[in-house]
Amino acid sequence: MAKLKKSARARTGAVSIEERRRRIRSLIETNTQGSVAELAEGFGVSAVTIRTDLTALEHMGVVVRTH
């Protein structure tokens, strides 16, 4: 998933929750999958933050989480 990390890292910086979630959605749609660790590293946030984002996106029916 190097492509995922590169895309996310290129856009890091202080962004709103809504913007980060929009970008996560876009990355998932493009790459079809991504790990919490890769997303956290790419966005410069904690794994807990990414899990919270993914849970919100899952409740909205935007992503399907697998383990």
N, C-alpha and C positions, 0 to 999 in steps of 0.2 A: 504494500500500500504506500510506497514511496510517493506516488503521484498525489495521494490524498494529503500527506504531510506537506509537500511542497506547495500545493494550492492553498491550504489553510495558512501556512506560515507566511506566505506572500501577502496575506490580508490581515495579519494580526495587528493589534493595537487596541486601545480602549474602544469597545463597541457596546452598544446597548444589548440587552438580553434578546430583544426581538431580532436585531440584526444578526447576532451570533447564531440564533436558531434558524434564521433564514439561510445563512451560509451553510450550516450543518445540513439542512434539508437539501440544499443544492449539491453539496458534496456527496451525500448519500445517493441522491438520484443519479449523479454522474458515475459514481464508483460502485454503486449497489451495496456496498458494505464498508464498514470502518470500525475500528476498535476504539474503545473509550480512551485507552492510553494514547493512541495516535491522534485522536481529536483533541485531547487535553494538551498534548505537547504542541500541536499545530496552532491552537488558539491561545496558548499561554495561560491556561486556566487549570484548575484542579480536576481530577477525575470525578469528584463529587459534583462539581458544577456541570460537567458534561452529562453525567447520569441524570441530573435534575432536568437538563435540557431535553435529553432523550425521552424521559418519562413524560414530559409535557407534550412533546411531539407525538409520542405514542398515544396519549389520551386524545389528541386531536385527530388521530387516524392517519398521520403523515408518515410515520415509520413503523416498522415491525421489528421488534428487538428479538434477537436470538442469542443463545448462550453456547 
